[in-house]
Amino acid sequence: AANAWKVIEAGANAIVSGSGVFNQPDYAEAIKGIRSSSSKQAVLV
């Protein structure tokens, strides 16, 4: 999850995350953090 912004900036339009979300105590906050990590838009799958 910490490097999601790199792949979004490189042109990815979808991000698949498992442990980046499920190993966090608050799933919603983890998803929000990934989504807000870049100024560009990507879908979190």
C-alpha positions in Angstrom: 0.0 0.0 0.0 2.9 2.3 0.7 4.0 2.2 -2.9 0.5 2.4 -4.6 1.2 6.0 -5.6 4.2 4.9 -7.7 2.2 2.5 -9.8 -0.7 5.0 -10.2 1.6 7.7 -11.3 3.2 5.3 -13.7 -0.2 4.8 -15.4 -1.9 2.0 -13.5 -5.7 2.4 -13.4 -6.4 -0.5 -11.0 -4.7 -1.5 -7.8 -5.1 -5.0 -6.2 -4.4 -5.0 -2.5 -4.6 -7.9 0.0 -2.5 -7.5 3.0 -2.2 -3.8 2.5 -5.9 -3.6 3.5 -6.5 -6.8 5.5 -3.5 -6.5 7.8 -4.7 -3.1 9.0 -7.0 -2.6 12.0 -9.3 -0.3 10.1 -10.0 -1.4 6.5 -11.8 1.8 5.5 -8.9 3.9 6.6 -6.4 1.7 4.8 -8.5 2.0 1.6 -8.8 5.7 2.0 -5.0 6.0 2.4 -4.3 4.1 -0.7 -6.9 6.1 -2.7 -5.5 9.4 -1.5 -1.9 8.5 -2.1 -1.9 9.9 -5.6 -3.5 12.9 -7.3 -4.5 10.6 -10.2 -7.5 8.3 -10.0 -7.3 4.5 -9.8 -9.7 1.8 -8.8 -8.9 -0.3 -5.7 -9.8 -3.9 -6.4 
